[in-house]
Amino acid sequence: MKDIVKGWIEGEPYYSLYEVAQKSGALILGNKQNRKITLEHLLEICDSAVSYEGNLILAAVMEIFTSQQGDEQVEKLLKQLGELQKKIKYGLPTRSSVNLYEMGFSDRVLAIELSGLLNKTNDSKKDIAKMLKLDALNVKGIVQKYPDYYNKLLNQYLN
């Protein structure tokens, strides 16, 4: 499970995570019989157990620290946990890929691919919107491989 969660946060595609689960011999525990993990099981693990339920657990941990707001170290920790929370929620490795996802490029592979065009300093949504305009040719080359929805979304940022 640790390798699956790590791979999820690093933005690994489902098929790679499925291979990790198969190689590890992961089983789904049943009442009468344990079963080999299927791709559907893996999707449920990533989208529900890790993304949703993992986020709830992390939110509960963060809630414990909110009573100590004002302490500089606690504020820094809460910011880092907040970033981790989004990475877990979306299964994305960087702040820029999370921001792209939240800007509407809500395909994990697309968000990661687009974030590869960014400089490491371009983390804010405002900076990302500027980058989309500045590197429009390369961005269009990437986005054209995806459903038309993303091309229309990109055009909104380019205008």
C-alpha positions in Angstrom: 0.0 0.0 0.0 2.9 2.3 0.8 4.2 2.1 -2.8 0.8 2.6 -4.2 0.3 5.8 -2.1 3.7 7.1 -3.0 3.2 6.4 -6.7 -0.2 8.1 -6.5 1.3 11.3 -5.0 4.1 11.2 -7.6 1.5 11.2 -10.3 2.0 7.7 -11.6 -0.7 6.5 -14.0 -3.2 3.9 -12.9 -1.7 1.1 -15.0 1.7 1.7 -13.3 0.1 1.5 -9.9 -1.7 -1.6 -10.9 1.6 -3.2 -11.9 3.1 -2.3 -8.5 0.1 -3.9 -6.8 0.4 -7.1 -8.9 4.1 -7.4 -8.4 3.7 -7.0 -4.6 1.1 -9.8 -4.5 -1.5 -7.5 -3.1 -4.8 -9.2 -2.2 -8.3 -7.9 -1.5 -9.4 -9.5 1.8 -12.8 -11.2 1.6 -15.0 -13.0 4.2 -14.3 -16.5 2.7 -11.5 -16.0 0.3 -8.9 -13.4 -0.6 -8.8 -12.3 -4.2 -6.2 -10.9 -6.5 -6.4 -7.2 -7.0 -8.1 -6.0 -10.2 -7.7 -2.7 -12.0 -11.2 -1.8 -10.6 -10.0 -2.4 -7.1 -6.9 -0.2 -7.7 -9.1 2.6 -9.0 -11.2 2.4 -5.9 -8.1 2.4 -3.7 -6.7 5.4 -5.4 -9.8 7.5 -5.9 -11.6 6.6 -2.6 -9.2 5.2 0.0 -6.1 7.4 -0.8 -7.7 10.5 -2.4 -10.8 10.9 -0.3 -10.4 9.0 2.9 -6.7 9.9 3.1 -7.6 13.6 2.8 -10.1 13.3 5.6 -7.5 11.9 7.9 -5.0 14.6 7.0 -7.7 17.2 7.5 -8.3 15.9 11.0 -4.6 16.1 11.8 -4.5 19.7 10.5 -7.5 20.5 12.6 -5.5 19.6 15.7 -2.8 22.2 14.8 -5.3 25.0 14.0 -5.7 25.8 17.7 -2.0 26.8 17.7 -2.2 29.2 14.7 0.0 32.2 15.2 3.0 30.1 15.9 5.3 30.5 12.9 6.4 26.8 12.9 2.8 25.7 13.1 1.8 28.0 10.3 4.6 26.6 8.1 3.6 23.0 9.0 -0.1 23.8 8.2 0.9 25.2 4.8 3.0 22.1 4.0 0.2 19.8 5.1 -2.2 21.8 3.0 0.0 21.3 -0.1 0.3 17.5 0.7 -3.4 17.4 1.1 -4.0 18.6 -2.4 -1.3 16.3 -3.8 -3.0 13.3 -2.1 -6.5 14.5 -3.3 -5.5 14.8 -7.0 -2.6 12.4 -7.2 -0.2 15.0 -8.5 3.4 15.6 -7.6 3.9 19.4 -7.7 2.2 22.6 -6.7 2.1 23.7 -10.4 0.4 20.4 -11.5 -2.1 20.8 -8.7 -2.8 24.5 -9.7 -3.2 23.4 -13.4 -5.7 20.7 -12.3 -7.6 23.3 -10.2 -7.6 25.7 -13.2 -9.6 23.2 -15.1 -7.0 21.0 -16.7 -8.4 18.2 -14.6 -6.7 15.2 -16.2 -3.8 14.0 -14.1 -1.5 13.2 -17.1 -2.3 16.5 -18.8 -1.6 18.5 -15.6 1.7 16.8 -15.1 2.7 17.2 -18.8 1.8 20.9 -18.8 3.6 21.5 -15.5 6.7 20.2 -17.2 6.8 23.4 -19.3 6.9 25.6 -16.2 9.9 27.0 -14.5 10.2 25.9 -10.9 9.3 29.4 -9.8 6.0 29.5 -11.6 3.8 28.0 -8.9 0.9 30.4 -8.6 -2.2 30.2 -10.8 -1.4 33.8 -12.0 2.1 32.8 -13.1 0.7 29.6 -14.8 -1.8 31.7 -16.7 1.0 33.9 -17.9 3.0 30.9 -18.9 0.2 29.5 -20.9 0.2 32.7 -23.0 4.0 32.9 -23.3 4.4 29.3 -24.4 1.2 29.0 -26.3 2.6 27.0 -29.2 4.1 24.3 -27.0 1.0 24.3 -24.7 -1.3 23.9 -27.7 0.8 21.0 -28.9 0.3 19.2 -25.7 -3.4 20.1 -25.2 -4.4 19.0 -28.7 -3.8 15.4 -27.8 -6.6 15.6 -25.2 -10.4 16.0 -25.5 -11.7 19.2 -27.1 -12.8 20.5 -23.7 -9.2 21.3 -22.8 -8.6 23.1 -26.1 -11.6 25.3 -25.3 -10.4 25.9 -21.8 -6.9 26.8 -23.1 -8.4 29.3 -25.5 -10.1 31.0 -22.5 -6.6 31.5 -20.9 -5.1 32.7 -24.2 -7.7 35.4 -24.9 
